Amino acid sequence: VPVVTGFIGATESGVPTTLGRGGSDYSAAIVGAALDVDEIQIWTDVNGVMTADPRIVPNA
């Protein structure tokens, strides 16, 4: 099982930078797309399984 870090990226000129808020989720999506996976799972501290971000979609 590969374990990779998230949140850290690089600019077009190769300078290390952070990806900002949600950067680790974004990293997971990029790696998943690059590996052509069927799904990615993002586990958080929210109880239950949500259909969307409950902070944005109250009825998620």
C-alpha distance matrix in Angstrom:
0.0 3.8 6.4 9.7 13.2 15.6 19.3 20.2 21.4 24.3 27.7 29.0 30.5 27.2 28.2 25.4 25.8 24.3 23.7 25.8 25.6 22.7 21.0 17.5 17.8 19.2 16.4 13.9 16.5 16.9 13.3 13.2 16.6 15.7 13.0 15.6 13.6 15.9 15.1 13.5 13.9 15.5 16.4 19.6 22.4 24.5 25.4 24.8 23.4 25.4 26.2 26.7 27.1 29.7 31.3 32.2 32.7 34.4 34.1 30.4
3.8 0.0 3.8 6.4 10.1 12.6 16.4 16.8 17.8 20.6 24.0 25.3 26.7 23.5 24.5 21.7 22.3 21.1 20.6 23.0 23.2 20.5 18.4 15.1 15.9 16.8 13.6 11.8 14.5 14.3 10.7 11.6 14.8 13.5 11.5 14.7 13.3 16.2 15.3 13.2 14.1 15.1 16.4 19.3 22.4 24.5 26.1 25.7 24.2 25.7 26.3 26.3 26.4 29.3 30.4 31.2 32.1 34.1 34.2 30.4
6.4 3.8 0.0 3.8 6.9 9.8 13.5 14.1 15.8 18.9 22.5 24.3 25.6 22.2 22.7 19.6 19.8 18.3 18.2 20.3 20.4 17.9 15.9 12.5 13.9 15.2 12.0 10.6 14.0 14.0 10.9 12.4 15.7 14.8 13.5 16.6 15.2 17.8 16.1 13.4 13.5 13.6 14.5 16.9 19.7 22.3 24.1 24.3 23.1 24.4 25.4 25.0 24.6 27.4 28.2 29.3 30.4 32.3 32.7 29.1
9.7 6.4 3.8 0.0 3.8 6.6 10.3 10.5 12.0 15.1 18.7 20.6 21.9 18.6 19.0 15.9 16.2 14.8 14.7 17.1 17.7 15.5 12.9 10.0 11.9 12.6 9.1 8.8 12.2 11.6 9.0 11.4 14.3 13.3 13.0 16.2 15.4 18.2 16.5 13.5 14.0 13.5 15.0 16.9 19.9 22.4 24.7 25.0 23.7 24.5 25.2 24.3 23.6 26.6 27.0 27.9 29.4 31.5 32.3 28.7
13.2 10.1 6.9 3.8 0.0 3.8 7.0 7.4 9.8 13.1 16.7 19.2 20.4 17.1 16.8 13.4 13.2 11.5 11.8 13.9 14.6 13.0 10.3 7.7 10.6 11.3 8.1 8.9 12.4 12.0 10.4 13.2 15.8 15.1 15.5 18.5 17.8 20.3 18.1 14.8 14.9 13.4 14.7 15.8 18.5 21.2 23.9 24.7 23.6 24.1 25.0 23.6 22.3 25.2 25.1 26.1 28.1 30.1 31.3 28.0
15.6 12.6 9.8 6.6 3.8 0.0 3.8 5.6 8.0 11.7 14.9 17.5 19.2 16.3 15.9 12.5 11.4 9.0 8.5 10.5 11.2 9.5 6.6 4.3 7.5 7.9 5.2 7.1 10.2 10.0 9.6 12.3 14.4 14.4 15.5 18.0 17.3 19.6 17.1 13.7 13.9 11.9 13.6 14.3 17.2 19.4 22.5 23.3 22.0 21.9 22.6 20.8 19.4 22.4 22.1 22.9 25.0 27.2 28.6 25.4
19.3 16.4 13.5 10.3 7.0 3.8 0.0 3.8 6.6 10.2 12.9 16.0 17.7 15.2 14.1 10.7 8.6 5.6 5.2 6.9 8.2 7.6 4.3 4.4 7.9 7.8 6.5 9.3 11.6 11.4 12.1 14.7 16.3 16.5 18.2 20.4 20.0 22.0 19.5 16.1 16.1 13.7 15.3 15.1 17.6 19.7 23.1 24.3 23.1 22.5 23.1 20.7 18.8 21.8 20.8 21.5 24.1 26.4 28.2 25.3
20.2 16.8 14.1 10.5 7.4 5.6 3.8 0.0 3.8 7.1 10.3 13.5 14.6 11.8 10.6 7.1 5.9 4.5 5.9 8.6 11.0 11.1 7.5 8.0 11.3 10.3 8.3 11.5 13.7 12.4 12.8 16.1 17.3 16.7 18.7 21.2 21.4 23.9 21.8 18.6 19.1 17.0 18.7 18.8 21.3 23.5 26.9 28.0 26.8 26.2 26.6 24.3 22.5 25.5 24.4 25.0 27.6 30.0 31.9 28.9
21.4 17.8 15.8 12.0 9.8 8.0 6.6 3.8 0.0 3.8 7.0 9.9 11.3 8.7 8.4 5.8 5.3 5.6 6.1 9.7 12.7 12.6 8.8 10.0 12.6 10.5 8.5 12.2 13.4 11.2 12.2 15.7 16.1 15.2 17.7 20.2 21.0 23.7 22.0 19.2 20.4 18.8 21.0 21.4 24.1 26.0 29.4 30.2 28.6 27.7 27.7 25.3 23.8 27.0 26.0 26.0 28.6 31.4 33.1 30.2
24.3 20.6 18.9 15.1 13.1 11.7 10.2 7.1 3.8 0.0 3.8 6.6 7.6 5.2 5.2 4.3 5.2 7.6 8.5 11.9 15.3 15.7 12.1 13.7 16.1 13.6 11.9 15.5 16.3 13.6 14.7 18.3 18.1 16.8 19.7 22.1 23.4 26.3 24.9 22.4 23.9 22.4 24.7 25.1 27.8 29.6 33.0 33.8 32.1 31.1 30.8 28.3 26.8 30.1 28.9 28.6 31.4 34.2 36.1 33.2
27.7 24.0 22.5 18.7 16.7 14.9 12.9 10.3 7.0 3.8 0.0 3.8 5.3 5.1 5.2 6.5 6.8 9.4 9.8 12.8 16.4 17.2 13.9 16.2 18.2 15.2 14.3 18.0 18.1 15.4 17.2 20.5 19.7 18.5 21.8 23.8 25.5 28.1 26.9 24.7 26.3 24.8 27.3 27.5 30.1 31.6 35.2 35.9 34.1 32.7 32.1 29.4 27.9 31.2 29.7 29.1 32.0 35.0 37.0 34.3
29.0 25.3 24.3 20.6 19.2 17.5 16.0 13.5 9.9 6.6 3.8 0.0 3.8 5.5 7.5 9.7 10.6 13.0 13.0 16.0 19.5 19.9 16.7 18.9 20.4 17.1 16.2 19.6 19.3 16.1 17.9 21.1 19.7 18.2 21.7 23.5 25.7 28.5 27.7 25.9 28.0 26.9 29.7 30.1 33.0 34.3 37.8 38.2 36.1 34.6 33.7 31.1 30.1 33.5 32.2 31.2 33.9 37.1 38.9 36.2
30.5 26.7 25.6 21.9 20.4 19.2 17.7 14.6 11.3 7.6 5.3 3.8 0.0 3.8 5.8 9.1 10.9 14.2 15.0 18.0 21.6 22.4 19.1 21.1 23.1 20.1 18.7 22.2 22.3 19.1 20.5 23.9 22.8 21.0 24.2 26.4 28.6 31.5 30.7 28.8 30.7 29.5 32.1 32.4 35.1 36.8 40.2 40.9 39.0 37.7 37.0 34.4 33.1 36.4 34.9 34.2 37.0 40.1 42.1 39.4
27.2 23.5 22.2 18.6 17.1 16.3 15.2 11.8 8.7 5.2 5.1 5.5 3.8 0.0 3.8 6.3 9.0 12.2 13.5 16.7 20.3 20.8 17.3 18.8 21.1 18.4 16.5 20.0 20.6 17.5 18.3 21.9 21.3 19.3 22.3 24.8 26.7 29.8 28.9 26.7 28.4 27.2 29.6 30.1 32.8 34.7 38.1 38.8 37.1 36.1 35.7 33.2 31.9 35.2 33.9 33.6 36.3 39.3 41.1 38.2
28.2 24.5 22.7 19.0 16.8 15.9 14.1 10.6 8.4 5.2 5.2 7.5 5.8 3.8 0.0 3.8 6.4 10.1 12.2 14.9 18.6 19.7 16.4 18.1 20.8 18.5 16.9 20.5 21.5 18.8 19.7 23.4 23.2 21.5 24.4 27.0 28.4 31.4 30.0 27.5 28.8 27.1 29.1 29.2 31.6 33.6 37.1 38.2 36.7 35.7 35.6 32.9 31.2 34.3 32.7 32.6 35.6 38.3 40.4 37.7
25.4 21.7 19.6 15.9 13.4 12.5 10.7 7.1 5.8 4.3 6.5 9.7 9.1 6.3 3.8 0.0 3.8 7.1 9.8 12.5 15.9 17.0 13.5 14.9 18.0 16.1 14.3 17.8 19.3 17.0 17.7 21.3 21.7 20.3 22.8 25.5 26.5 29.4 27.8 24.9 25.9 24.0 25.8 25.8 28.1 30.3 33.8 35.0 33.7 32.9 33.1 30.5 28.6 31.6 30.1 30.3 33.3 35.8 37.9 35.2
25.8 22.3 19.8 16.2 13.2 11.4 8.6 5.9 5.3 5.2 6.8 10.6 10.9 9.0 6.4 3.8 0.0 3.8 6.6 8.8 12.4 13.9 10.8 12.8 15.7 14.0 12.9 16.6 17.9 16.1 17.4 20.7 21.1 20.4 23.0 25.4 26.1 28.6 26.6 23.7 24.3 22.1 23.8 23.4 25.6 27.6 31.2 32.5 31.3 30.2 30.4 27.6 25.5 28.4 26.7 26.9 30.0 32.5 34.8 32.2
24.3 21.1 18.3 14.8 11.5 9.0 5.6 4.5 5.6 7.6 9.4 13.0 14.2 12.2 10.1 7.1 3.8 0.0 3.8 5.5 8.8 10.3 7.4 9.6 12.5 11.3 10.7 14.2 15.7 14.6 16.0 19.0 19.7 19.6 22.0 24.1 24.4 26.6 24.2 21.1 21.4 18.9 20.5 19.8 21.9 23.8 27.5 28.9 27.8 26.7 27.0 24.2 22.0 24.8 23.1 23.5 26.6 29.0 31.2 28.7
23.7 20.6 18.2 14.7 11.8 8.5 5.2 5.9 6.1 8.5 9.8 13.0 15.0 13.5 12.2 9.8 6.6 3.8 0.0 3.8 6.9 7.6 4.6 7.8 9.9 8.0 8.4 11.9 12.7 11.9 14.0 16.6 17.0 17.4 20.0 21.7 21.9 23.8 21.5 18.5 19.0 16.6 18.7 18.2 20.6 22.0 25.7 26.7 25.3 23.9 23.9 21.0 19.0 22.1 20.5 20.6 23.5 26.1 28.3 25.7
25.8 23.0 20.3 17.1 13.9 10.5 6.9 8.6 9.7 11.9 12.8 16.0 18.0 16.7 14.9 12.5 8.8 5.5 3.8 0.0 3.8 6.2 5.2 8.7 10.4 9.5 10.8 13.8 14.6 14.6 16.8 18.9 19.6 20.5 22.9 24.2 24.1 25.6 22.8 19.8 19.7 16.8 18.3 17.1 19.0 20.3 24.0 25.4 24.3 22.7 23.0 19.8 17.3 19.9 17.9 18.2 21.5 23.8 26.3 24.0
25.6 23.2 20.4 17.7 14.6 11.2 8.2 11.0 12.7 15.3 16.4 19.5 21.6 20.3 18.6 15.9 12.4 8.8 6.9 3.8 0.0 3.8 5.4 8.1 9.1 9.3 11.3 13.4 14.3 15.3 17.4 18.9 19.9 21.3 23.3 24.4 23.7 24.7 21.6 18.5 17.9 14.6 15.8 14.1 15.7 16.8 20.5 22.0 21.2 19.5 20.0 16.8 13.9 16.3 14.3 15.0 18.2 20.3 22.9 20.7
22.7 20.5 17.9 15.5 13.0 9.5 7.6 11.1 12.6 15.7 17.2 19.9 22.4 20.8 19.7 17.0 13.9 10.3 7.6 6.2 3.8 0.0 3.8 5.6 5.4 6.3 8.7 10.1 10.9 12.5 14.5 15.5 16.7 18.5 20.2 21.1 20.2 21.0 17.9 14.7 14.1 11.0 12.7 11.6 13.9 14.8 18.4 19.4 18.1 16.6 17.0 14.1 11.7 14.7 13.5 14.0 16.7 19.0 21.1 18.4
21.0 18.4 15.9 12.9 10.3 6.6 4.3 7.5 8.8 12.1 13.9 16.7 19.1 17.3 16.4 13.5 10.8 7.4 4.6 5.2 5.4 3.8 0.0 3.8 5.4 4.9 6.0 8.6 9.8 10.3 12.2 14.0 15.1 16.2 18.2 19.6 19.1 20.6 17.8 14.7 14.7 12.1 14.1 13.7 16.4 17.7 21.2 22.1 20.7 19.5 19.7 17.1 15.1 18.3 17.2 17.6 20.2 22.7 24.5 21.7
17.5 15.1 12.5 10.0 7.7 4.3 4.4 8.0 10.0 13.7 16.2 18.9 21.1 18.8 18.1 14.9 12.8 9.6 7.8 8.7 8.1 5.6 3.8 0.0 3.8 5.3 4.9 6.2 8.7 9.8 10.5 12.2 14.2 15.2 16.4 18.1 17.1 18.7 15.7 12.2 11.9 9.3 11.2 11.4 14.3 16.1 19.4 20.2 18.8 18.3 18.9 16.8 15.2 18.3 17.9 18.6 20.8 23.0 24.5 21.4
17.8 15.9 13.9 11.9 10.6 7.5 7.9 11.3 12.6 16.1 18.2 20.4 23.1 21.1 20.8 18.0 15.7 12.5 9.9 10.4 9.1 5.4 5.4 3.8 0.0 3.8 5.4 5.1 6.3 8.7 10.0 10.5 12.3 14.3 15.4 16.3 15.0 16.0 12.8 9.5 9.3 6.9 9.6 10.2 13.6 14.5 17.6 17.8 16.0 15.2 15.4 13.4 12.3 15.7 15.8 16.1 17.8 20.3 21.5 18.2
19.2 16.8 15.2 12.6 11.3 7.9 7.8 10.3 10.5 13.6 15.2 17.1 20.1 18.4 18.5 16.1 14.0 11.3 8.0 9.5 9.3 6.3 4.9 5.3 3.8 0.0 3.8 5.4 5.1 6.2 8.7 9.8 10.6 12.3 14.3 15.1 14.7 16.1 13.6 10.9 11.8 10.2 13.3 14.0 17.3 18.0 21.1 21.1 19.0 17.7 17.3 15.0 14.2 17.8 17.6 17.2 19.2 22.1 23.3 20.1
16.4 13.6 12.0 9.1 8.1 5.2 6.5 8.3 8.5 11.9 14.3 16.2 18.7 16.5 16.9 14.3 12.9 10.7 8.4 10.8 11.3 8.7 6.0 4.9 5.4 3.8 0.0 3.8 5.4 5.1 6.2 8.5 9.9 10.5 12.3 14.0 13.8 15.9 13.7 10.8 12.1 10.8 13.7 15.0 18.3 19.7 22.7 22.8 20.7 20.1 19.9 18.1 17.4 20.9 20.8 20.8 22.6 25.4 26.5 23.1
13.9 11.8 10.6 8.8 8.9 7.1 9.3 11.5 12.2 15.5 18.0 19.6 22.2 20.0 20.5 17.8 16.6 14.2 11.9 13.8 13.4 10.1 8.6 6.2 5.1 5.4 3.8 0.0 3.8 5.5 5.2 6.0 8.5 9.8 10.5 12.0 10.9 12.8 10.3 7.1 8.5 8.0 11.2 13.2 16.8 18.0 20.5 20.2 18.0 17.8 17.7 16.5 16.3 19.8 20.4 20.5 21.7 24.4 24.9 21.4
16.5 14.5 14.0 12.2 12.4 10.2 11.6 13.7 13.4 16.3 18.1 19.3 22.3 20.6 21.5 19.3 17.9 15.7 12.7 14.6 14.3 10.9 9.8 8.7 6.3 5.1 5.4 3.8 0.0 3.8 5.5 5.0 6.0 8.5 9.9 10.2 9.7 11.1 9.0 6.9 9.3 9.4 13.1 15.0 18.7 19.1 21.6 20.8 18.1 17.3 16.4 15.2 15.6 19.3 20.0 19.4 20.4 23.5 23.8 20.3
16.9 14.3 14.0 11.6 12.0 10.0 11.4 12.4 11.2 13.6 15.4 16.1 19.1 17.5 18.8 17.0 16.1 14.6 11.9 14.6 15.3 12.5 10.3 9.8 8.7 6.2 5.1 5.5 3.8 0.0 3.8 5.4 5.1 6.1 8.6 9.7 10.5 12.8 11.6 10.0 12.7 12.8 16.3 18.2 21.8 22.6 25.2 24.6 21.9 21.1 20.1 18.7 18.9 22.7 23.1 22.3 23.6 26.8 27.4 23.9
13.3 10.7 10.9 9.0 10.4 9.6 12.1 12.8 12.2 14.7 17.2 17.9 20.5 18.3 19.7 17.7 17.4 16.0 14.0 16.8 17.4 14.5 12.2 10.5 10.0 8.7 6.2 5.2 5.5 3.8 0.0 3.8 5.4 5.0 6.1 8.5 8.8 11.9 10.9 9.2 11.9 12.6 15.9 18.2 21.9 23.0 25.4 24.7 22.2 22.0 21.4 20.5 20.8 24.5 25.2 24.8 25.9 28.8 29.1 25.5
13.2 11.6 12.4 11.4 13.2 12.3 14.7 16.1 15.7 18.3 20.5 21.1 23.9 21.9 23.4 21.3 20.7 19.0 16.6 18.9 18.9 15.5 14.0 12.2 10.5 9.8 8.5 6.0 5.0 5.4 3.8 0.0 3.8 5.5 5.2 6.0 5.4 8.1 7.3 6.3 9.7 11.3 14.8 17.6 21.4 22.0 23.9 22.7 19.9 19.8 19.0 18.6 19.5 23.1 24.3 23.8 24.4 27.3 27.1 23.4
16.6 14.8 15.7 14.3 15.8 14.4 16.3 17.3 16.1 18.1 19.7 19.7 22.8 21.3 23.2 21.7 21.1 19.7 17.0 19.6 19.9 16.7 15.1 14.2 12.3 10.6 9.9 8.5 6.0 5.1 5.4 3.8 0.0 3.8 5.4 4.9 6.4 8.8 9.0 9.1 12.7 14.2 17.9 20.4 24.2 24.5 26.5 25.2 22.1 21.5 20.0 19.5 20.6 24.3 25.4 24.3 24.9 28.1 28.0 24.4
15.7 13.5 14.8 13.3 15.1 14.4 16.5 16.7 15.2 16.8 18.5 18.2 21.0 19.3 21.5 20.3 20.4 19.6 17.4 20.5 21.3 18.5 16.2 15.2 14.3 12.3 10.5 9.8 8.5 6.1 5.0 5.5 3.8 0.0 3.8 5.5 8.0 11.3 11.9 11.7 15.1 16.6 20.1 22.6 26.4 27.1 29.2 28.1 25.2 24.9 23.6 23.0 23.9 27.6 28.5 27.6 28.4 31.6 31.6 28.0
13.0 11.5 13.5 13.0 15.5 15.5 18.2 18.7 17.7 19.7 21.8 21.7 24.2 22.3 24.4 22.8 23.0 22.0 20.0 22.9 23.3 20.2 18.2 16.4 15.4 14.3 12.3 10.5 9.9 8.6 6.1 5.2 5.4 3.8 0.0 3.8 5.5 9.2 10.3 10.6 14.0 16.1 19.3 22.4 26.1 26.9 28.6 27.2 24.4 24.6 23.5 23.5 24.6 28.2 29.5 28.8 29.3 32.2 31.9 28.2
15.6 14.7 16.6 16.2 18.5 18.0 20.4 21.2 20.2 22.1 23.8 23.5 26.4 24.8 27.0 25.5 25.4 24.1 21.7 24.2 24.4 21.1 19.6 18.1 16.3 15.1 14.0 12.0 10.2 9.7 8.5 6.0 4.9 5.5 3.8 0.0 3.8 6.7 8.8 10.2 14.0 16.5 19.9 23.0 26.7 26.9 28.4 26.7 23.5 23.4 21.9 22.2 23.8 27.4 28.9 27.9 28.0 31.0 30.4 26.7
13.6 13.3 15.2 15.4 17.8 17.3 20.0 21.4 21.0 23.4 25.5 25.7 28.6 26.7 28.4 26.5 26.1 24.4 21.9 24.1 23.7 20.2 19.1 17.1 15.0 14.7 13.8 10.9 9.7 10.5 8.8 5.4 6.4 8.0 5.5 3.8 0.0 3.8 5.5 7.3 10.8 13.8 16.9 20.3 23.9 24.1 25.3 23.4 20.3 20.6 19.4 20.1 21.9 25.2 27.1 26.4 26.2 28.9 28.1 24.4
15.9 16.2 17.8 18.2 20.3 19.6 22.0 23.9 23.7 26.3 28.1 28.5 31.5 29.8 31.4 29.4 28.6 26.6 23.8 25.6 24.7 21.0 20.6 18.7 16.0 16.1 15.9 12.8 11.1 12.8 11.9 8.1 8.8 11.3 9.2 6.7 3.8 0.0 3.8 7.2 10.3 13.7 16.7 19.9 23.5 23.1 23.9 21.5 18.2 18.5 17.1 18.2 20.5 23.7 25.9 25.1 24.4 27.0 25.8 22.1
15.1 15.3 16.1 16.5 18.1 17.1 19.5 21.8 22.0 24.9 26.9 27.7 30.7 28.9 30.0 27.8 26.6 24.2 21.5 22.8 21.6 17.9 17.8 15.7 12.8 13.6 13.7 10.3 9.0 11.6 10.9 7.3 9.0 11.9 10.3 8.8 5.5 3.8 0.0 3.8 6.7 9.9 13.0 16.2 19.7 19.3 20.3 18.2 14.9 15.2 14.1 15.1 17.2 20.3 22.5 22.0 21.4 23.9 22.9 19.1
13.5 13.2 13.4 13.5 14.8 13.7 16.1 18.6 19.2 22.4 24.7 25.9 28.8 26.7 27.5 24.9 23.7 21.1 18.5 19.8 18.5 14.7 14.7 12.2 9.5 10.9 10.8 7.1 6.9 10.0 9.2 6.3 9.1 11.7 10.6 10.2 7.3 7.2 3.8 0.0 3.8 6.6 9.9 13.1 16.7 16.8 18.3 16.7 13.8 14.2 13.8 14.2 15.5 18.6 20.5 20.4 20.4 22.8 22.3 18.5
13.9 14.1 13.5 14.0 14.9 13.9 16.1 19.1 20.4 23.9 26.3 28.0 30.7 28.4 28.8 25.9 24.3 21.4 19.0 19.7 17.9 14.1 14.7 11.9 9.3 11.8 12.1 8.5 9.3 12.7 11.9 9.7 12.7 15.1 14.0 14.0 10.8 10.3 6.7 3.8 0.0 3.8 6.3 9.7 13.3 13.4 14.7 13.3 10.8 11.8 12.3 12.9 13.8 16.5 18.6 19.1 19.0 20.9 20.4 16.6
15.5 15.1 13.6 13.5 13.4 11.9 13.7 17.0 18.8 22.4 24.8 26.9 29.5 27.2 27.1 24.0 22.1 18.9 16.6 16.8 14.6 11.0 12.1 9.3 6.9 10.2 10.8 8.0 9.4 12.8 12.6 11.3 14.2 16.6 16.1 16.5 13.8 13.7 9.9 6.6 3.8 0.0 3.8 6.5 10.2 10.8 12.8 12.3 10.4 11.0 12.1 11.7 11.6 14.3 15.9 16.8 17.3 19.0 19.2 15.5
16.4 16.4 14.5 15.0 14.7 13.6 15.3 18.7 21.0 24.7 27.3 29.7 32.1 29.6 29.1 25.8 23.8 20.5 18.7 18.3 15.8 12.7 14.1 11.2 9.6 13.3 13.7 11.2 13.1 16.3 15.9 14.8 17.9 20.1 19.3 19.9 16.9 16.7 13.0 9.9 6.3 3.8 0.0 3.8 7.1 8.3 10.0 10.1 9.3 10.8 13.0 12.9 12.3 14.0 15.7 17.5 17.8 18.9 19.0 15.6
19.6 19.3 16.9 16.9 15.8 14.3 15.1 18.8 21.4 25.1 27.5 30.1 32.4 30.1 29.2 25.8 23.4 19.8 18.2 17.1 14.1 11.6 13.7 11.4 10.2 14.0 15.0 13.2 15.0 18.2 18.2 17.6 20.4 22.6 22.4 23.0 20.3 19.9 16.2 13.1 9.7 6.5 3.8 0.0 3.8 5.5 8.2 9.6 9.8 10.6 13.3 12.5 10.8 12.0 13.2 15.5 16.3 16.9 17.7 14.7
22.4 22.4 19.7 19.9 18.5 17.2 17.6 21.3 24.1 27.8 30.1 33.0 35.1 32.8 31.6 28.1 25.6 21.9 20.6 19.0 15.7 13.9 16.4 14.3 13.6 17.3 18.3 16.8 18.7 21.8 21.9 21.4 24.2 26.4 26.1 26.7 23.9 23.5 19.7 16.7 13.3 10.2 7.1 3.8 0.0 3.8 6.4 9.2 10.7 11.7 14.9 14.1 12.1 12.1 13.0 16.0 16.8 16.6 17.6 15.2
24.5 24.5 22.3 22.4 21.2 19.4 19.7 23.5 26.0 29.6 31.6 34.3 36.8 34.7 33.6 30.3 27.6 23.8 22.0 20.3 16.8 14.8 17.7 16.1 14.5 18.0 19.7 18.0 19.1 22.6 23.0 22.0 24.5 27.1 26.9 26.9 24.1 23.1 19.3 16.8 13.4 10.8 8.3 5.5 3.8 0.0 3.8 6.4 8.0 8.5 11.9 11.4 9.6 8.9 10.6 13.5 13.7 13.2 13.9 11.7
25.4 26.1 24.1 24.7 23.9 22.5 23.1 26.9 29.4 33.0 35.2 37.8 40.2 38.1 37.1 33.8 31.2 27.5 25.7 24.0 20.5 18.4 21.2 19.4 17.6 21.1 22.7 20.5 21.6 25.2 25.4 23.9 26.5 29.2 28.6 28.4 25.3 23.9 20.3 18.3 14.7 12.8 10.0 8.2 6.4 3.8 0.0 3.8 7.0 8.6 12.4 12.9 12.0 10.7 13.1 15.8 15.2 14.1 13.9 12.0
24.8 25.7 24.3 25.0 24.7 23.3 24.3 28.0 30.2 33.8 35.9 38.2 40.9 38.8 38.2 35.0 32.5 28.9 26.7 25.4 22.0 19.4 22.1 20.2 17.8 21.1 22.8 20.2 20.8 24.6 24.7 22.7 25.2 28.1 27.2 26.7 23.4 21.5 18.2 16.7 13.3 12.3 10.1 9.6 9.2 6.4 3.8 0.0 3.8 6.4 10.0 11.5 11.8 10.9 14.0 16.1 14.7 13.9 12.8 10.4
23.4 24.2 23.1 23.7 23.6 22.0 23.1 26.8 28.6 32.1 34.1 36.1 39.0 37.1 36.7 33.7 31.3 27.8 25.3 24.3 21.2 18.1 20.7 18.8 16.0 19.0 20.7 18.0 18.1 21.9 22.2 19.9 22.1 25.2 24.4 23.5 20.3 18.2 14.9 13.8 10.8 10.4 9.3 9.8 10.7 8.0 7.0 3.8 0.0 3.8 6.9 9.0 10.2 10.3 13.7 15.0 13.3 13.4 12.0 8.9
25.4 25.7 24.4 24.5 24.1 21.9 22.5 26.2 27.7 31.1 32.7 34.6 37.7 36.1 35.7 32.9 30.2 26.7 23.9 22.7 19.5 16.6 19.5 18.3 15.2 17.7 20.1 17.8 17.3 21.1 22.0 19.8 21.5 24.9 24.6 23.4 20.6 18.5 15.2 14.2 11.8 11.0 10.8 10.6 11.7 8.5 8.6 6.4 3.8 0.0 3.8 5.4 7.0 7.2 10.8 11.5 9.7 10.2 9.0 5.4
26.2 26.3 25.4 25.2 25.0 22.6 23.1 26.6 27.7 30.8 32.1 33.7 37.0 35.7 35.6 33.1 30.4 27.0 23.9 23.0 20.0 17.0 19.7 18.9 15.4 17.3 19.9 17.7 16.4 20.1 21.4 19.0 20.0 23.6 23.5 21.9 19.4 17.1 14.1 13.8 12.3 12.1 13.0 13.3 14.9 11.9 12.4 10.0 6.9 3.8 0.0 3.8 7.2 8.3 11.7 11.1 8.8 10.4 8.8 5.1
26.7 26.3 25.0 24.3 23.6 20.8 20.7 24.3 25.3 28.3 29.4 31.1 34.4 33.2 32.9 30.5 27.6 24.2 21.0 19.8 16.8 14.1 17.1 16.8 13.4 15.0 18.1 16.5 15.2 18.7 20.5 18.6 19.5 23.0 23.5 22.2 20.1 18.2 15.1 14.2 12.9 11.7 12.9 12.5 14.1 11.4 12.9 11.5 9.0 5.4 3.8 0.0 3.8 6.0 8.7 7.7 6.3 8.9 8.6 5.2
27.1 26.4 24.6 23.6 22.3 19.4 18.8 22.5 23.8 26.8 27.9 30.1 33.1 31.9 31.2 28.6 25.5 22.0 19.0 17.3 13.9 11.7 15.1 15.2 12.3 14.2 17.4 16.3 15.6 18.9 20.8 19.5 20.6 23.9 24.6 23.8 21.9 20.5 17.2 15.5 13.8 11.6 12.3 10.8 12.1 9.6 12.0 11.8 10.2 7.0 7.2 3.8 0.0 3.8 5.4 5.5 5.9 8.1 9.4 6.8
29.7 29.3 27.4 26.6 25.2 22.4 21.8 25.5 27.0 30.1 31.2 33.5 36.4 35.2 34.3 31.6 28.4 24.8 22.1 19.9 16.3 14.7 18.3 18.3 15.7 17.8 20.9 19.8 19.3 22.7 24.5 23.1 24.3 27.6 28.2 27.4 25.2 23.7 20.3 18.6 16.5 14.3 14.0 12.0 12.1 8.9 10.7 10.9 10.3 7.2 8.3 6.0 3.8 0.0 3.8 5.3 4.8 5.0 6.9 5.4
31.3 30.4 28.2 27.0 25.1 22.1 20.8 24.4 26.0 28.9 29.7 32.2 34.9 33.9 32.7 30.1 26.7 23.1 20.5 17.9 14.3 13.5 17.2 17.9 15.8 17.6 20.8 20.4 20.0 23.1 25.2 24.3 25.4 28.5 29.5 28.9 27.1 25.9 22.5 20.5 18.6 15.9 15.7 13.2 13.0 10.6 13.1 14.0 13.7 10.8 11.7 8.7 5.4 3.8 0.0 3.8 5.9 6.3 9.5 8.9
32.2 31.2 29.3 27.9 26.1 22.9 21.5 25.0 26.0 28.6 29.1 31.2 34.2 33.6 32.6 30.3 26.9 23.5 20.6 18.2 15.0 14.0 17.6 18.6 16.1 17.2 20.8 20.5 19.4 22.3 24.8 23.8 24.3 27.6 28.8 27.9 26.4 25.1 22.0 20.4 19.1 16.8 17.5 15.5 16.0 13.5 15.8 16.1 15.0 11.5 11.1 7.7 5.5 5.3 3.8 0.0 3.8 6.2 9.1 8.6
32.7 32.1 30.4 29.4 28.1 25.0 24.1 27.6 28.6 31.4 32.0 33.9 37.0 36.3 35.6 33.3 30.0 26.6 23.5 21.5 18.2 16.7 20.2 20.8 17.8 19.2 22.6 21.7 20.4 23.6 25.9 24.4 24.9 28.4 29.3 28.0 26.2 24.4 21.4 20.4 19.0 17.3 17.8 16.3 16.8 13.7 15.2 14.7 13.3 9.7 8.8 6.3 5.9 4.8 5.9 3.8 0.0 3.8 5.6 5.4
34.4 34.1 32.3 31.5 30.1 27.2 26.4 30.0 31.4 34.2 35.0 37.1 40.1 39.3 38.3 35.8 32.5 29.0 26.1 23.8 20.3 19.0 22.7 23.0 20.3 22.1 25.4 24.4 23.5 26.8 28.8 27.3 28.1 31.6 32.2 31.0 28.9 27.0 23.9 22.8 20.9 19.0 18.9 16.9 16.6 13.2 14.1 13.9 13.4 10.2 10.4 8.9 8.1 5.0 6.3 6.2 3.8 0.0 3.8 5.7
34.1 34.2 32.7 32.3 31.3 28.6 28.2 31.9 33.1 36.1 37.0 38.9 42.1 41.1 40.4 37.9 34.8 31.2 28.3 26.3 22.9 21.1 24.5 24.5 21.5 23.3 26.5 24.9 23.8 27.4 29.1 27.1 28.0 31.6 31.9 30.4 28.1 25.8 22.9 22.3 20.4 19.2 19.0 17.7 17.6 13.9 13.9 12.8 12.0 9.0 8.8 8.6 9.4 6.9 9.5 9.1 5.6 3.8 0.0 3.8
30.4 30.4 29.1 28.7 28.0 25.4 25.3 28.9 30.2 33.2 34.3 36.2 39.4 38.2 37.7 35.2 32.2 28.7 25.7 24.0 20.7 18.4 21.7 21.4 18.2 20.1 23.1 21.4 20.3 23.9 25.5 23.4 24.4 28.0 28.2 26.7 24.4 22.1 19.1 18.5 16.6 15.5 15.6 14.7 15.2 11.7 12.0 10.4 8.9 5.4 5.1 5.2 6.8 5.4 8.9 8.6 5.4 5.7 3.8 0.0
